[in-house]
Amino acid sequence: LAEARRILRPGGRFVAIVPAMQPILLRDLLTAGLLFVLLDGPGSMPHHLHAAPLRDALARAGLRPVRATRARFPFPIVTPEDARLAVESLYTPGRSSEQLRRAVSLLQRLPAGVELPVPLLRVTAVRDDG
């Protein structure tokens, strides 16, 4: 964040899109819950990026947060390749190849068109030299 501030001119905008825990729909809980069981938990990002701590980190770096919005993007699992791609895109350090194989297999057995939720947080901040 300090480097982002350094390269921005005064008033310049910094925009980041980071993984989030919400929003998700009620129907997402079954698919996500089954994956979490097979993968021994939901995994974790290197940093837990929630809106409030991220706003604080931006402020410490000299960036004034101006907006934070959340959105859920559906990733439909239609083909076996979709299932493989979905599991490979998860942050899963420490998971065994067997756990990952079982997760792919689970998604491949679900009815075509089941969605895996991809919740994201979009944060906009401004370099404020004020």
Backbone as a ProteinNet text record, in pm:
[ID]
protein_1_A
[PRIMARY]
LAEARRILRPGGRFVAIVPAMQPILLRDLLTAGLLFVLLDGPGSMPHHLHAAPLRDALARAGLRPVRATRARFPFPIVTPEDARLAVESLYTPGRSSEQLRRAVSLLQRLPAGVELPVPLLRVTAVRDDG
[TERTIARY]
82.3	0	86.4	198.5	288.6	342.7	374	423.3	313.3	190.2	78.4	65.3	75.7	66.6	181.5	301.7	419.9	404.5	348.5	342.6	218.8	123.3	4.8	34.9	-17.2	-7	-113	-101.6	-204.4	-341.8	-437.3	-572.2	-590.1	-479.2	-487.4	-566.1	-630.4	-715.6	-644.9	-666.6	-619.1	-744.3	-752.2	-866.8	-814.2	-871	-832.7	-958	-946.9	-1053.1	-991.6	-1048.9	-991.6	-1100.3	-1058.6	-1156.5	-1227.5	-1351.5	-1431.2	-1506.7	-1565.3	-1644.2	-1792.7	-1834	-1973.3	-1981.9	-2089.6	-2217.5	-2221.5	-2296.9	-2330.9	-2480.2	-2536.3	-2679.1	-2701.1	-2819.5	-2853.8	-2823.3	-2856	-2832.9	-2683.8	-2596.5	-2451.7	-2398.3	-2468.6	-2416.3	-2395.5	-2482.8	-2468.4	-2342.1	-2326.9	-2209.4	-2081.2	-2077.4	-1957.3	-1930.9	-2035.9	-2019	-1961.3	-2009.4	-1954.8	-1807.2	-1772.8	-1632.1	-1546.7	-1596.6	-1520.9	-1494.3	-1594.1	-1576.2	-1467.7	-1475.6	-1377.1	-1236.8	-1229.5	-1099.4	-1052.6	-1124.6	-1087.3	-1086.1	-1191.6	-1205.8	-1206.9	-1243.5	-1257.1	-1125.1	-1014	-888	-882.1	-775	-763.8	-675.4	-704.7	-619.6	-498.2	-388	-271.2	-302.8	-395.7	-440.4	-592	-652.4	-798.2	-836.5	-896.4	-923.8	-1070.5	-1103.2	-1238.2	-1236.3	-1350.3	-1357.4	-1292.3	-1323.9	-1272.1	-1119.9	-1058.9	-912.3	-844.4	-905.8	-847.8	-852.1	-963	-971.8	-864	-841.6	-738.5	-600.1	-571.6	-441.5	-420.7	-525	-515	-483.9	-554.1	-532.8	-389.9	-337.9	-199.5	-99.1	-133.6	-43.8	-60.1	-151.3	-171.2	-270.2	-358.8	-464.3	-599.1	-681.7	-812.6	-916.8	-971.3	-1075.8	-1198.9	-1253.4	-1373.3	-1491.3	-1465.7	-1577.3	-1534.2	-1625.7	-1606	-1738.5	-1736.2	-1858.5	-1830.5	-1931.5	-1920.4	-2011.6	-1966.9	-2049.5	-2025.4	-2127.6	-2119	-2124.8	-2024.2	-2021.6	-2041.7	-2135	-2157.5	-2057.6	-2004.3	-1921.4	-1997.3	-2071	-2150.7	-2061.4	-2091.5	-2020.3	-2106	-2067.5	-2144.7	-2070.3	-1940	-1859	-1760	-1704.6	-1599.4	-1480.2	-1450.5	-1340.5	-1371.4	-1498.7	-1538.5	-1509.3	-1540.3	-1517.1	-1368.4	-1287.2	-1142.3	-1089.7	-1131.6	-1087.2	-1129.9	-1251.8	-1301.8	-1214.8	-1181.7	-1100.3	-956.9	-902.7	-765.7	-753.1	-862.4	-856.2	-868.9	-903.2	-913.3	-774.4	-761.5	-635.3	-634	-556.3	-563.5	-426.2	-341.6	-212.6	-233.3	-148.7	-157.1	-260.3	-337.9	-436.5	-366.2	-403.6	-341.3	-400.3	-328.4	-380.9	-509.1	-520.4	-642.1	-760.5	-739.3	-847.2	-892.8	-798.2	-832.3	-906	-861.9	-928.9	-1072.7	-1093.3	-1229.5	-1317.6	-1260.2	-1337.8	-1380.4	-1289.1	-1324	-1433	-1417.1	-1514.8	-1652.2	-1656.4	-1784	-1851.7	-1777.8	-1837.7	-1882.9	-1810	-1848.3	-1976.8	-2007.7	-2128.8	-2252.7	-2236.3	-2351.7	-2427.7	-2554.9	-2632.2	-2566.6	-2567.5	-2508.4	-2570.9	-2487.9	-2536.1	-2531.2	-2493.1	-2474.6	-2368.2	-2388.5	-2295.6	-2205.1	-2080.2	-1988.3	-1980.9	-2008.2	-2007	-1864.3	-1845.7	-1717.8	-1746.2	-1741.9	-1767.1	-1639.8	-1653.9	-1540.2	-1571.1	-1464.6	-1473.3	-1393.2	-1457.9	-1390	-1372.8	-1247.1	-1214.7	-1150.5	-1199.5	-1141.9	-1087.8	-965.5	-903.9	-835.5	-810.5	-748.3	-623.8	-519.6	-400.9	-436.7	-432.9	-472.7	-348.7	-307.2	-191.2	-235	-360.1	-428.3	-395.5
-120	0	126	119.8	234.9	261.9	155.8	171.9	227.8	183.9	237.9	387.3	427.3	569.3	646.5	589.9	658.2	688.5	595.6	616.8	695.3	713.2	792.5	941.4	1020.2	1165.3	1208	1325.4	1371.9	1369.4	1311.6	1297.4	1172.9	1099	977.7	868.8	783	677.7	543.3	471.8	334.3	247.3	142.8	52.3	-89.7	-161.9	-301.5	-387.4	-505	-604.7	-724.2	-759	-864.9	-966.6	-1089.1	-1189.7	-1144.4	-1184.6	-1149.4	-1273.3	-1264.3	-1374.3	-1360	-1242.6	-1218.6	-1118.1	-1106.3	-1171.3	-1312	-1396.6	-1526.6	-1547.3	-1634.1	-1663.2	-1788.1	-1804.2	-1922.1	-2050.3	-2050.4	-2171.1	-2202.4	-2102.9	-2124.9	-2208	-2207.1	-2270.3	-2420.5	-2488	-2632.5	-2666.6	-2604.9	-2633	-2593.5	-2472.5	-2425.9	-2511.8	-2546.9	-2630.5	-2767.2	-2828.7	-2959	-2946.8	-2841.4	-2820.1	-2800	-2721.1	-2693.6	-2822.1	-2911.2	-3038.7	-3120.5	-3132	-3211.2	-3150.9	-3019.6	-2952.4	-2920.1	-2973.1	-2950.1	-2801.6	-2733.7	-2591.3	-2509.9	-2383.2	-2300.1	-2252.3	-2282.7	-2224.4	-2081.5	-2017	-1877.7	-1804.5	-1681.1	-1597.6	-1561	-1519.3	-1481.7	-1373.1	-1285.9	-1182.8	-1184.5	-1169.2	-1160.5	-1018.4	-1002.3	-870.1	-836.2	-781.6	-734.6	-582.9	-522.6	-380.4	-292.5	-312.4	-222.5	-229.7	-348.8	-352.5	-300.9	-325.8	-276.2	-123.9	-65.5	81.1	136.1	70.4	115.9	107.1	-2.4	-19.2	86.6	117.1	222.2	356.4	387	514.7	524.6	415	416.5	439.8	395.8	413	550.5	632.9	765.3	767.8	668.9	664.1	678.4	768.9	791.8	703.9	606.7	522.4	606	586.2	660.4	569.4	440.6	350.9	205.6	126.8	-18.7	-83.8	-168.1	-237.1	-386.3	-464.8	-610	-658.3	-765.1	-825.1	-975.7	-1048.7	-1194	-1225.3	-1296.7	-1340	-1490.7	-1539.1	-1683.9	-1749.6	-1862.7	-1944.7	-2074.8	-2087.1	-2208	-2328.2	-2439.9	-2565	-2644.2	-2640.9	-2707	-2829.6	-2817.3	-2926.2	-2977.7	-3096.2	-3145.1	-3048.5	-2983.7	-2885.4	-2767.1	-2724	-2615.8	-2654.4	-2779	-2826.8	-2824.7	-2872.3	-2873.3	-2731	-2641.7	-2502.6	-2435.3	-2462.4	-2402.3	-2442.1	-2569.5	-2615.1	-2563.7	-2564.5	-2514.9	-2366.4	-2291.9	-2147.9	-2111.6	-2208.2	-2181.7	-2173.2	-2095.6	-2086.1	-2201.7	-2306.7	-2430.4	-2482.1	-2396.9	-2449.9	-2555.8	-2658.3	-2762.7	-2869.5	-2854.1	-2957.2	-3065.5	-3189	-3300.5	-3310.7	-3377.7	-3398.4	-3481.6	-3571.2	-3651.4	-3562.3	-3467.6	-3375	-3294.1	-3246.3	-3167.5	-3253.2	-3378.1	-3468.8	-3493.5	-3514.8	-3538.6	-3414.4	-3295.9	-3173.3	-3159.2	-3186.7	-3182.1	-3284.2	-3405	-3510.6	-3470.4	-3410.3	-3364	-3266	-3165	-3065.3	-3127	-3225.5	-3290.7	-3371.8	-3417.9	-3498.6	-3414.4	-3287.2	-3200.8	-3174.4	-3139.7	-3111.2	-2998.8	-3012.8	-2910.9	-2774.8	-2674.1	-2538.3	-2492.8	-2583.2	-2539.7	-2430.7	-2329.4	-2217.1	-2222	-2190.6	-2167.1	-2015.4	-1962.5	-1816.9	-1763.5	-1647.2	-1577.7	-1438	-1423	-1291.8	-1207.2	-1082.4	-992.1	-858.8	-795.3	-662	-567.7	-460.7	-359.2	-235	-193.4	-77.6	29.2	151.4	265.3	362.6	411.3	507.6	614.3	729.1	842.4	881.9	914.9	971.4	1112.5	1132.8	1259.5	1324.7	1435.3	1506.6	1627.2	1624.9	1731.8	1795.1
0	0	0	71.3	72.5	-67.7	-141.1	-278.5	-368.5	-349	-427.2	-401.2	-276.6	-244.1	-307	-301.9	-355.4	-504	-578.9	-723.7	-769.8	-680.3	-715.7	-702.5	-793.9	-776.9	-674.9	-615.5	-522.4	-590.3	-521	-575.7	-661.7	-685.9	-766.7	-695	-770.7	-715	-714.7	-605.6	-589.7	-578.3	-661.6	-656.7	-642.5	-546.7	-525.7	-520.4	-578.1	-568.2	-498.4	-383.5	-300.3	-263	-233.2	-189.8	-62.4	-48.8	68.4	116.1	232.6	286.7	254.3	210.4	179.6	67	-2.3	21.8	-39.2	27.3	-30.1	-8.5	-87.5	-78.6	5.6	56.2	134.9	56.9	-71.3	-151.8	-170.2	-148.2	-158.8	-43.7	68.8	189.9	174.6	103.1	87	7.3	-109.3	-192.6	-120.1	-66.4	3.4	126.4	199.7	318.8	286.4	179.5	139	100.1	29	-6.5	117.6	212.8	335	411.7	416.6	486.5	417.2	286.5	212.1	218.2	227.6	229.9	371	472.9	612	645.6	608.7	637.8	510.2	521.3	402.3	345	411.7	368.6	417.9	388.8	431.5	333.3	316.8	234.6	319.4	256.2	334.5	438	405.9	499.5	497.6	612.9	617.3	579.3	464.7	410.4	426.5	539.1	563.7	549.3	527.4	495.3	602	729.1	833.2	846	860.8	869.1	742.3	627.1	503	499.1	544	550.2	642.4	756.1	850.6	787.6	716.2	651.6	543.2	468.7	367.5	432.7	540	609.1	662.1	719.6	770.1	657.4	535.9	421.6	355.4	407.6	349.8	235.3	233.1	131.7	202	152.7	214	146.4	220.2	161.4	128.8	9	-29.5	-57.7	-81.6	-110.8	-93.7	-39.3	-31.2	-66.8	-167.4	-208.7	-222.1	-193.3	-203.2	-316	-379	-483.4	-484.3	-522.4	-537.1	-685.9	-731.7	-870.3	-873.3	-953	-959.5	-1055.5	-1013.7	-1102.5	-1123.6	-1236.6	-1257.7	-1290	-1226.9	-1252.5	-1350.7	-1477.7	-1583.1	-1635.2	-1648.8	-1705.4	-1601.1	-1622.6	-1533	-1525.7	-1635.6	-1637.1	-1545.9	-1541	-1450.1	-1305.7	-1270.5	-1133.9	-1100.9	-1193.2	-1171.4	-1155.9	-1244.3	-1239.8	-1109.3	-1065.2	-941	-823	-810.4	-697.2	-710.1	-830.2	-848.9	-819.2	-831.4	-807.8	-659.8	-575.5	-432.6	-370.7	-265	-191.1	-91.9	-121.2	-43.3	1.9	59.9	104.3	212.7	210.5	312.4	283.7	177.4	144	61.7	87.5	15.3	-124.5	-212.3	-347.7	-341.7	-242.5	-227.4	-188.4	-97.1	-59.3	-180.8	-258.8	-377	-480.1	-498	-591.5	-548.1	-417	-367.2	-386.4	-368.5	-387.6	-534.1	-625.7	-768.2	-798	-746	-768.9	-716.6	-599.4	-543.1	-637.8	-682.8	-770.9	-902.7	-950	-1075.3	-1061.3	-940.9	-919.1	-891.3	-864.1	-837.7	-967.7	-957.1	-1079	-1160.3	-1292.2	-1379.7	-1351.4	-1346.8	-1324.6	-1180.2	-1087.6	-949.1	-949.5	-868.4	-866.6	-744.6	-767	-657.3	-641.9	-522.8	-508	-505.7	-568	-564	-508.4	-374.6	-316.2	-318.5	-362	-373	-306.4	-259.2	-199.8	-289	-335	-416.4	-330.9	-317.4	-233.5	-319.9	-304.6	-374.4	-269.5	-292.2	-201.4	-285.9	-222.6	-290.1	-212.3	-287.8	-222	-180	-51	7.1	67.7	15.4	71.3	150.5	190.9	249.7	370.9
[MASK]
++++++++++++++++++++++++++++++++++++++++++++++++++++++++++++++++++++++++++++++++++++++++++++++++++++++++++++++++++++++++++++++++++

